Amino acid sequence: MSHLKVTWIIHSGFILEYIDGTNSVKIVVDPFLQPLGDTKEKWLEKMSDTDLLLLTHGHFDHMGDACEVLSRAPKATYIGIYEIFNQISKECGGKNEGVGMNIGGTWTYKKNNLSIPITMVQATHSSDYGSPTGFIIKFPNFPVYHPGDTGVFSDMRLFGELYNIRLALLPIGSHFTMGIPEAVKAVELIRPKYVIPMHYNTFPLIEADPYEFKKKVEEKTDTEVIVLKPGESYTFEV
């Protein structure tokens, strides 16, 4: 049986570990390490065997620690919109391989017998480099949607129809992204089987109650909301 272990680092940062028999892949998305304090070193060690580093957009709380992660994970390939690819290539010394993409495109990661297509999709936000984006990571039988920082938008319904998203990682903190009412509507549009809330309670400006989000989603939809604390993991059988 294959499984996907999802670990919420903090903010919008996740580690996604897919294991199928002897095959495995570790994907890190938007690691934000500054709030981790004395535990930062332990997190960097956890990421030392990273295969892929995905960066949704060019804000400090999403790509500001990319070089430090890449320096600890020499085999990691970094992926972002073309302008982020160029910036990371300059900043991080060119020791890691990188892939520049653009919205609507798909790049497939291959390792041993695993083949994982990754599609870059739009987000409604801003970015210091290029356009803001999200990623749909098509693990076998279990596509995962990480939208980056975004407001709700109607094309989320299209993503659900096209990609059969099983897990969505959705921001709920408002101010810089959608808040709880908009995130509930996003769930209605995407119709995933599971949701994990993110991008809340890192700063006072984005305080939100994930259990309020859970209650409202599960009243309106068949989606299960899984609330993690920073550093916690949840494993899906896929």
Backbone as CSV, one residue per row, in Angstrom:
resi,resn,N_x,N_y,N_z,CA_x,CA_y,CA_z,C_x,C_y,C_z
1,MET,0.836,-1.190,0.000,0.000,0.000,0.000,0.878,1.251,0.000
2,SER,0.584,2.179,-0.891,1.305,3.452,-0.942,0.731,4.394,0.104
3,HIS,1.557,5.343,0.533,1.046,6.349,1.438,1.751,7.680,1.231
4,LEU,1.056,8.734,1.647,1.568,10.094,1.557,1.561,10.698,2.953
5,LYS,2.734,11.036,3.446,2.870,11.697,4.748,2.980,13.198,4.517
6,VAL,2.050,13.952,5.096,2.013,15.405,4.947,2.379,16.040,6.278
7,THR,3.437,16.824,6.275,3.890,17.511,7.486,3.766,19.010,7.282
8,TRP,3.045,19.664,8.174,2.944,21.124,8.143,4.114,21.697,8.926
9,ILE,4.990,22.404,8.240,6.128,23.024,8.924,5.610,24.190,9.758
10,ILE,5.123,25.210,9.099,4.446,26.367,9.675,4.066,27.263,8.495
11,HIS,3.075,28.143,8.678,2.689,29.107,7.661,2.180,28.359,6.416
12,SER,2.833,28.476,5.260,2.438,27.725,4.066,3.427,26.625,3.720
13,GLY,4.335,26.334,4.628,5.389,25.357,4.362,4.963,23.932,4.681
14,PHE,5.199,23.039,3.741,4.856,21.624,3.911,5.986,20.730,3.413
15,ILE,6.064,19.547,4.022,6.869,18.452,3.500,5.901,17.351,3.095
16,LEU,5.993,16.927,1.841,5.136,15.870,1.307,6.022,14.672,0.974
17,GLU,5.827,13.564,1.664,6.652,12.372,1.468,5.774,11.239,0.936
18,TYR,5.992,10.895,-0.324,5.229,9.823,-0.953,6.094,8.562,-0.993
19,ILE,5.530,7.449,-0.495,6.271,6.191,-0.449,5.419,5.093,-1.075
20,ASP,6.000,4.398,-2.029,5.352,3.284,-2.707,6.352,2.138,-2.752
21,GLY,6.247,1.243,-1.782,7.220,0.157,-1.691,8.605,0.701,-1.392
22,THR,9.551,0.392,-2.285,10.917,0.890,-2.090,11.141,2.245,-2.750
23,ASN,10.137,2.756,-3.456,10.252,4.056,-4.114,9.703,5.159,-3.219
24,SER,10.368,6.291,-3.223,9.898,7.404,-2.408,10.331,8.719,-3.034
25,VAL,9.598,9.778,-2.698,9.975,11.121,-3.107,9.594,12.077,-1.989
26,LYS,10.455,13.045,-1.729,10.195,14.059,-0.709,10.145,15.421,-1.386
27,ILE,9.008,16.102,-1.215,8.785,17.413,-1.803,8.571,18.425,-0.696
28,VAL,9.307,19.521,-0.738,9.130,20.626,0.202,8.521,21.794,-0.565
29,VAL,7.472,22.399,0.006,6.808,23.536,-0.614,6.894,24.740,0.319
30,ASP,7.388,25.854,-0.186,7.374,27.150,0.498,7.834,27.089,1.959
31,PRO,9.037,26.588,2.226,9.485,26.545,3.616,9.785,27.945,4.152
32,PHE,9.171,28.303,5.261,9.408,29.575,5.945,9.984,29.227,7.314
33,LEU,11.294,29.410,7.470,11.989,28.873,8.639,12.228,29.900,9.733
34,GLN,12.072,31.180,9.442,12.399,32.215,10.429,11.599,32.103,11.725
35,PRO,10.299,31.730,11.694,9.565,31.629,12.955,9.900,30.392,13.787
36,LEU,10.771,29.521,13.299,10.994,28.242,13.961,11.963,28.311,15.125
37,GLY,12.669,29.440,15.263,13.559,29.632,16.406,14.621,28.559,16.521
38,ASP,14.743,27.987,17.727,15.799,27.011,18.001,15.595,25.690,17.260
39,THR,14.403,25.459,16.732,14.150,24.198,16.026,14.497,24.279,14.538
40,LYS,14.901,25.445,14.080,15.195,25.622,12.658,16.239,24.619,12.166
41,GLU,17.269,24.402,12.940,18.334,23.492,12.536,17.797,22.071,12.343
42,LYS,16.899,21.641,13.228,16.330,20.303,13.102,15.492,20.178,11.827
43,TRP,14.781,21.257,11.492,13.990,21.229,10.270,14.884,21.170,9.036
44,LEU,15.973,21.903,9.051,16.901,21.848,7.922,17.461,20.447,7.744
45,GLU,17.734,19.782,8.858,18.233,18.411,8.781,17.171,17.479,8.196
46,LYS,15.901,17.706,8.567,14.814,16.891,8.018,14.705,17.056,6.503
47,MET,15.117,18.228,6.008,14.986,18.511,4.581,16.238,18.153,3.792
48,SER,17.223,17.534,4.411,18.499,17.289,3.733,18.391,16.274,2.601
49,ASP,17.344,15.444,2.621,17.151,14.468,1.539,16.001,14.872,0.610
50,THR,15.715,16.160,0.560,14.649,16.664,-0.301,14.956,16.385,-1.767
51,ASP,13.942,15.933,-2.493,14.073,15.736,-3.934,13.662,16.985,-4.713
52,LEU,12.567,17.624,-4.287,12.029,18.785,-4.999,11.700,19.896,-4.018
53,LEU,12.064,21.124,-4.381,11.685,22.314,-3.624,10.802,23.167,-4.523
54,LEU,9.518,23.294,-4.156,8.558,24.053,-4.947,8.334,25.415,-4.295
55,LEU,8.413,26.477,-5.112,8.262,27.842,-4.627,7.117,28.504,-5.376
56,THR,6.069,28.894,-4.644,4.860,29.391,-5.299,4.991,30.825,-5.774
57,HIS,5.731,31.671,-5.017,5.842,33.074,-5.425,6.970,33.756,-4.661
58,GLY,7.267,34.985,-5.094,8.480,35.639,-4.645,8.333,36.544,-3.447
59,HIS,7.702,36.094,-2.369,7.674,36.833,-1.117,8.566,36.141,-0.086
60,PHE,9.090,36.925,0.859,10.106,36.410,1.783,9.600,35.221,2.593
61,ASP,8.300,35.187,2.894,7.766,34.108,3.721,7.436,32.854,2.911
62,HIS,7.906,32.820,1.674,7.713,31.639,0.822,9.010,31.200,0.144
63,MET,9.856,32.145,-0.268,11.103,31.750,-0.926,12.351,32.297,-0.238
64,GLY,12.174,33.046,0.862,13.317,33.683,1.503,14.336,32.730,2.094
65,ASP,13.910,31.508,2.426,14.830,30.525,2.999,15.234,29.447,1.994
66,ALA,14.940,29.678,0.731,15.200,28.656,-0.285,16.678,28.297,-0.377
67,CYS,17.541,29.295,-0.350,18.974,29.008,-0.511,19.501,28.158,0.633
68,GLU,19.023,28.430,1.846,19.489,27.653,2.986,19.024,26.202,2.883
69,VAL,17.800,25.996,2.450,17.315,24.628,2.252,18.127,23.919,1.174
70,LEU,18.354,24.601,0.058,19.094,23.983,-1.039,20.538,23.666,-0.652
71,SER,21.119,24.504,0.202,22.503,24.241,0.625,22.602,22.970,1.462
72,ARG,21.513,22.608,2.135,21.493,21.384,2.947,21.008,20.176,2.161
73,ALA,20.417,20.414,1.015,19.839,19.324,0.214,20.443,19.354,-1.177
74,PRO,21.670,18.861,-1.339,22.397,19.016,-2.601,21.747,18.328,-3.795
75,LYS,20.879,17.351,-3.548,20.235,16.645,-4.656,18.879,17.238,-5.021
76,ALA,18.456,18.279,-4.316,17.133,18.846,-4.554,17.097,19.671,-5.835
77,THR,16.012,19.529,-6.565,15.723,20.363,-7.733,14.698,21.414,-7.322
78,TYR,14.975,22.681,-7.626,14.026,23.739,-7.270,13.159,24.069,-8.479
79,ILE,11.889,24.376,-8.203,10.904,24.608,-9.250,10.123,25.872,-8.929
80,GLY,9.987,26.736,-9.910,9.193,27.940,-9.743,8.906,28.560,-11.092
81,ILE,8.087,29.604,-11.088,7.873,30.336,-12.317,9.215,30.860,-12.822
82,TYR,9.334,31.113,-14.102,10.643,31.333,-14.715,11.448,32.429,-14.033
83,GLU,10.779,33.497,-13.579,11.500,34.593,-12.921,12.059,34.165,-11.559
84,ILE,11.342,33.317,-10.841,11.876,32.786,-9.583,13.018,31.819,-9.863
85,PHE,12.872,30.991,-10.884,13.968,30.103,-11.296,15.244,30.895,-11.553
86,ASN,15.120,32.013,-12.283,16.293,32.839,-12.561,16.875,33.439,-11.286
87,GLN,15.999,33.929,-10.393,16.472,34.563,-9.172,17.175,33.573,-8.253
88,ILE,16.585,32.398,-8.076,17.202,31.384,-7.217,18.514,30.905,-7.824
89,SER,18.559,30.792,-9.130,19.801,30.376,-9.793,20.930,31.356,-9.487
90,LYS,20.593,32.657,-9.432,21.594,33.674,-9.108,21.959,33.662,-7.628
91,GLU,20.954,33.596,-6.772,21.167,33.743,-5.334,21.839,32.536,-4.703
92,CYS,21.538,31.353,-5.223,21.934,30.130,-4.517,23.186,29.474,-5.082
93,GLY,23.867,30.122,-5.983,25.184,29.665,-6.404,25.202,28.581,-7.456
94,GLY,24.024,28.166,-7.958,23.984,27.220,-9.058,24.400,25.809,-8.721
95,LYS,24.401,25.419,-7.428,24.828,24.073,-7.051,23.723,23.039,-7.282
96,ASN,22.479,23.472,-7.238,21.343,22.574,-7.452,20.775,22.771,-8.854
97,GLU,20.111,21.754,-9.346,19.398,21.891,-10.613,18.081,22.614,-10.377
98,GLY,17.615,23.314,-11.400,16.355,24.024,-11.288,15.505,23.851,-12.532
99,VAL,14.208,24.089,-12.364,13.257,24.010,-13.470,12.423,25.280,-13.459
100,GLY,12.479,26.035,-14.539,11.622,27.197,-14.702,10.365,26.811,-15.459
101,MET,9.209,27.206,-14.924,7.935,26.846,-15.551,7.113,28.106,-15.772
102,ASN,5.918,27.931,-16.298,4.950,29.022,-16.327,3.546,28.462,-16.204
103,ILE,2.602,29.356,-15.962,1.238,28.978,-15.610,0.590,28.177,-16.734
104,GLY,-0.004,27.049,-16.364,-0.651,26.162,-17.317,0.213,25.009,-17.761
105,GLY,1.529,25.117,-17.494,2.444,24.065,-17.929,2.572,22.947,-16.910
106,THR,3.023,21.800,-17.389,3.252,20.626,-16.548,4.660,20.112,-16.774
107,TRP,5.341,19.821,-15.698,6.658,19.185,-15.737,6.568,17.900,-14.929
108,THR,7.167,16.836,-15.421,7.057,15.539,-14.754,8.376,15.157,-14.101
109,TYR,8.303,14.892,-12.803,9.465,14.417,-12.056,9.504,12.899,-12.138
110,LYS,10.701,12.363,-12.436,10.852,10.915,-12.539,11.986,10.458,-11.634
111,LYS,11.684,9.438,-10.860,12.689,8.852,-9.965,12.398,7.369,-9.849
112,ASN,13.349,6.554,-10.275,13.150,5.109,-10.312,11.863,4.805,-11.086
113,ASN,10.895,4.147,-10.433,9.649,3.808,-11.124,8.541,4.826,-10.890
114,LEU,8.862,5.910,-10.198,7.850,6.925,-9.925,7.843,7.987,-11.012
115,SER,6.654,8.446,-11.336,6.485,9.525,-12.301,5.402,10.448,-11.750
116,ILE,5.776,11.694,-11.424,4.855,12.607,-10.751,4.747,13.899,-11.558
117,PRO,3.667,14.086,-12.324,3.470,15.351,-13.027,3.135,16.470,-12.043
118,ILE,3.695,17.645,-12.293,3.439,18.826,-11.471,2.974,19.941,-12.399
119,THR,1.764,20.425,-12.161,1.183,21.473,-12.989,1.194,22.794,-12.233
120,MET,1.653,23.847,-12.889,1.642,25.186,-12.300,0.344,25.883,-12.694
121,VAL,-0.346,26.432,-11.693,-1.614,27.121,-11.933,-1.552,28.532,-11.360
122,GLN,-2.507,29.355,-11.766,-2.515,30.744,-11.332,-2.961,30.885,-9.881
123,ALA,-2.587,32.017,-9.280,-3.089,32.423,-7.975,-3.433,33.905,-8.056
124,THR,-4.315,34.370,-7.178,-4.649,35.794,-7.152,-3.930,36.426,-5.962
125,HIS,-2.787,37.018,-6.253,-1.921,37.554,-5.203,-0.938,38.509,-5.880
126,SER,0.223,38.708,-5.289,1.302,39.485,-5.900,2.604,38.721,-5.696
127,SER,3.677,39.213,-6.309,4.950,38.511,-6.214,6.075,39.458,-6.598
128,ASP,7.215,39.333,-5.930,8.383,40.134,-6.285,9.017,39.666,-7.587
129,TYR,8.778,38.412,-7.962,9.374,37.850,-9.183,8.297,37.103,-9.952
130,GLY,8.011,37.545,-11.157,7.014,36.873,-11.965,5.630,36.961,-11.356
131,SER,4.765,36.065,-11.741,3.389,36.027,-11.247,3.271,35.047,-10.083
132,PRO,2.316,35.265,-9.185,2.058,34.289,-8.129,1.445,33.027,-8.722
133,THR,1.753,31.901,-8.139,1.292,30.623,-8.684,0.875,29.663,-7.580
134,GLY,0.264,28.589,-8.002,0.023,27.424,-7.170,0.532,26.197,-7.902
135,PHE,0.509,25.052,-7.225,0.948,23.799,-7.832,-0.082,22.710,-7.588
136,ILE,-0.300,21.890,-8.593,-1.056,20.653,-8.435,-0.078,19.507,-8.658
137,ILE,0.165,18.775,-7.591,1.170,17.710,-7.568,0.430,16.388,-7.694
138,LYS,0.634,15.717,-8.819,-0.205,14.560,-9.145,0.450,13.258,-8.686
139,PHE,0.463,13.071,-7.354,0.866,11.777,-6.833,-0.098,10.718,-7.374
140,PRO,0.369,9.499,-7.610,-0.522,8.473,-8.158,-1.796,8.307,-7.318
141,ASN,-2.940,8.518,-7.954,-4.258,8.370,-7.324,-4.532,9.366,-6.200
142,PHE,-3.675,10.413,-6.058,-3.872,11.334,-4.934,-3.296,12.717,-5.259
143,PRO,-3.906,13.441,-6.210,-3.410,14.783,-6.528,-3.581,15.747,-5.349
144,VAL,-2.565,16.568,-5.138,-2.536,17.546,-4.044,-2.439,18.947,-4.637
145,TYR,-3.258,19.860,-4.133,-3.273,21.251,-4.590,-2.727,22.164,-3.503
146,HIS,-1.603,22.805,-3.790,-1.059,23.865,-2.932,-1.202,25.159,-3.715
147,PRO,-2.133,26.048,-3.326,-2.417,27.223,-4.143,-1.505,28.407,-3.896
148,GLY,-0.530,28.259,-2.968,0.244,29.430,-2.578,-0.648,30.420,-1.858
149,ASP,-0.268,31.678,-1.867,-1.114,32.731,-1.312,-2.134,33.127,-2.366
150,THR,-3.397,33.103,-2.012,-4.411,33.423,-3.015,-5.722,33.821,-2.367
151,GLY,-6.504,34.570,-3.125,-7.910,34.712,-2.845,-8.663,33.624,-3.586
152,VAL,-9.955,33.527,-3.312,-10.766,32.550,-4.030,-11.044,33.069,-5.444
153,PHE,-11.104,32.170,-6.419,-11.450,32.552,-7.779,-12.148,31.378,-8.453
154,SER,-12.977,31.690,-9.426,-13.900,30.678,-9.958,-13.200,29.541,-10.682
155,ASP,-11.984,29.755,-11.195,-11.287,28.678,-11.905,-10.877,27.535,-10.977
156,MET,-11.011,27.727,-9.673,-10.751,26.613,-8.763,-11.689,25.446,-9.070
157,ARG,-12.897,25.750,-9.524,-13.810,24.681,-9.925,-13.221,23.885,-11.090
158,LEU,-12.615,24.587,-12.027,-11.981,23.935,-13.170,-10.843,23.026,-12.711
159,PHE,-10.056,23.479,-11.733,-8.969,22.640,-11.222,-9.537,21.335,-10.662
160,GLY,-10.626,21.449,-9.907,-11.236,20.248,-9.352,-11.708,19.291,-10.425
161,GLU,-12.283,19.844,-11.487,-12.779,19.000,-12.576,-11.639,18.367,-13.365
162,LEU,-10.590,19.140,-13.618,-9.494,18.652,-14.447,-8.614,17.635,-13.725
163,TYR,-8.371,17.871,-12.449,-7.295,17.143,-11.776,-7.761,16.212,-10.661
164,ASN,-9.061,16.167,-10.375,-9.581,15.256,-9.348,-8.776,15.399,-8.046
165,ILE,-8.698,16.608,-7.555,-7.878,16.914,-6.383,-8.401,16.164,-5.167
166,ARG,-7.517,15.441,-4.504,-7.891,14.690,-3.303,-7.620,15.492,-2.034
167,LEU,-6.526,16.253,-2.047,-6.151,17.053,-0.875,-5.848,18.471,-1.313
168,ALA,-6.489,19.433,-0.667,-6.193,20.849,-0.900,-5.632,21.447,0.384
169,LEU,-4.571,22.213,0.234,-3.944,22.932,1.345,-4.325,24.398,1.175
170,LEU,-5.213,24.916,2.018,-5.825,26.208,1.737,-5.519,27.253,2.811
171,PRO,-5.139,28.477,2.382,-4.938,29.558,3.346,-6.275,30.030,3.910
172,ILE,-6.276,30.367,5.214,-7.515,30.829,5.842,-7.319,32.112,6.650
173,GLY,-6.124,32.704,6.647,-5.793,33.772,7.575,-6.263,35.160,7.200
174,SER,-6.803,35.344,6.005,-7.283,36.641,5.524,-6.137,37.664,5.481
175,HIS,-6.460,38.915,5.283,-5.559,40.072,5.161,-4.657,39.978,3.925
176,PHE,-3.842,38.928,3.832,-2.980,38.731,2.668,-3.516,37.655,1.719
177,THR,-4.441,36.848,2.190,-5.018,35.748,1.400,-6.514,35.687,1.691
178,MET,-7.175,34.681,1.159,-8.566,34.493,1.527,-8.679,34.147,3.006
179,GLY,-9.806,34.542,3.587,-10.119,34.168,4.953,-11.047,32.974,4.987
180,ILE,-11.647,32.729,6.133,-12.473,31.539,6.294,-13.665,31.507,5.337
181,PRO,-14.464,32.582,5.199,-15.618,32.483,4.278,-15.206,32.171,2.841
182,GLU,-14.135,32.808,2.383,-13.669,32.568,1.016,-13.075,31.165,0.867
183,ALA,-12.374,30.700,1.902,-11.784,29.362,1.845,-12.867,28.284,1.841
184,VAL,-13.978,28.533,2.559,-15.104,27.597,2.501,-15.662,27.532,1.080
185,LYS,-15.794,28.681,0.450,-16.265,28.698,-0.939,-15.272,27.977,-1.859
186,ALA,-13.964,28.135,-1.599,-12.961,27.428,-2.401,-13.149,25.923,-2.297
187,VAL,-13.461,25.435,-1.095,-13.713,24.001,-0.935,-14.919,23.577,-1.760
188,GLU,-15.965,24.392,-1.764,-17.152,24.080,-2.555,-16.830,24.012,-4.046
189,LEU,-15.912,24.860,-4.493,-15.535,24.862,-5.901,-14.642,23.675,-6.261
190,ILE,-13.648,23.408,-5.423,-12.654,22.370,-5.723,-13.198,20.967,-5.464
191,ARG,-13.962,20.823,-4.395,-14.540,19.548,-3.978,-13.483,18.473,-3.725
192,PRO,-12.471,18.771,-2.929,-11.491,17.739,-2.587,-12.050,16.800,-1.523
193,LYS,-11.397,15.680,-1.351,-11.809,14.757,-0.281,-11.331,15.264,1.075
194,TYR,-10.136,15.892,1.089,-9.556,16.383,2.336,-9.047,17.811,2.144
195,VAL,-9.034,18.564,3.237,-8.420,19.894,3.259,-7.589,20.036,4.530
196,ILE,-6.434,20.650,4.393,-5.638,21.062,5.545,-5.498,22.580,5.478
197,PRO,-5.932,23.317,6.502,-5.781,24.773,6.490,-4.336,25.196,6.750
198,MET,-3.954,26.348,6.181,-2.595,26.868,6.328,-2.640,28.393,6.302
199,HIS,-1.461,29.008,6.429,-1.293,30.469,6.351,-2.230,31.186,7.326
200,TYR,-2.117,30.804,8.593,-2.866,31.473,9.649,-2.079,31.384,10.955
201,ASN,-2.264,32.380,11.816,-1.698,32.435,13.176,-0.176,32.542,13.225
202,THR,0.466,32.761,12.083,1.913,33.011,12.120,2.197,34.389,12.684
203,PHE,1.353,35.360,12.328,1.446,36.744,12.788,0.070,37.176,13.301
204,PRO,0.010,38.228,14.136,-1.295,38.719,14.610,-2.244,39.101,13.479
205,LEU,-1.714,39.613,12.364,-2.576,40.052,11.271,-3.357,38.908,10.616
206,ILE,-2.887,37.683,10.772,-3.550,36.563,10.090,-4.074,35.536,11.095
207,GLU,-4.526,36.019,12.246,-5.105,35.102,13.217,-6.441,34.565,12.703
208,ALA,-6.651,33.275,12.865,-7.893,32.628,12.448,-8.073,31.345,13.249
209,ASP,-9.312,30.894,13.351,-9.644,29.684,14.088,-9.868,28.539,13.095
210,PRO,-8.937,27.597,13.015,-9.099,26.513,12.031,-10.301,25.626,12.331
211,TYR,-10.740,25.580,13.588,-11.886,24.740,13.924,-13.197,25.385,13.499
212,GLU,-13.225,26.710,13.428,-14.372,27.379,12.813,-14.447,27.028,11.327
213,PHE,-13.285,27.045,10.663,-13.213,26.650,9.253,-13.683,25.209,9.079
214,LYS,-13.198,24.320,9.924,-13.567,22.905,9.853,-15.083,22.740,10.004
215,LYS,-15.663,23.415,10.992,-17.093,23.289,11.239,-17.907,23.743,10.023
216,LYS,-17.531,24.877,9.447,-18.295,25.420,8.324,-18.149,24.556,7.073
217,VAL,-16.948,24.051,6.820,-16.741,23.190,5.647,-17.542,21.904,5.777
218,GLU,-17.466,21.283,6.944,-18.097,19.975,7.101,-19.610,20.075,7.233
219,GLU,-20.129,21.270,7.561,-21.574,21.493,7.518,-22.088,21.594,6.080
220,LYS,-21.258,22.155,5.188,-21.703,22.454,3.826,-21.294,21.423,2.789
221,THR,-20.252,20.645,3.062,-19.690,19.747,2.051,-19.393,18.371,2.646
222,ASP,-18.958,17.462,1.798,-18.525,16.127,2.246,-17.025,16.075,2.493
223,THR,-16.357,17.216,2.384,-14.906,17.272,2.570,-14.544,17.168,4.046
224,GLU,-13.506,16.393,4.346,-12.983,16.286,5.710,-11.846,17.283,5.903
225,VAL,-11.945,18.089,6.959,-10.890,19.050,7.278,-9.998,18.462,8.361
226,ILE,-8.708,18.426,8.082,-7.715,17.909,9.019,-6.902,19.094,9.529
227,VAL,-7.023,19.376,10.807,-6.304,20.510,11.415,-5.007,19.994,12.027
228,LEU,-3.898,20.536,11.553,-2.588,20.188,12.094,-2.036,21.355,12.899
229,LYS,-1.249,21.049,13.900,-0.441,22.057,14.564,0.903,22.139,13.839
230,PRO,1.593,23.299,13.901,2.916,23.358,13.267,3.808,22.215,13.738
231,GLY,4.393,21.527,12.772,5.268,20.402,13.083,4.571,19.054,13.057
232,GLU,3.237,19.036,13.033,2.508,17.778,13.028,2.388,17.199,11.623
233,SER,2.139,15.886,11.567,2.006,15.151,10.306,0.702,14.377,10.288
234,TYR,0.262,14.069,9.063,-0.875,13.187,8.868,-0.538,12.299,7.669
235,THR,-0.815,11.014,7.796,-0.480,10.063,6.722,-1.753,9.551,6.057
236,PHE,-1.786,9.677,4.737,-2.901,9.195,3.924,-2.507,7.893,3.245
237,GLU,-3.374,6.904,3.300,-3.192,5.697,2.494,-3.750,5.983,1.107
238,VAL,-2.952,5.766,0.071,-3.372,6.173,-1.274,-3.239,5.008,-2.264
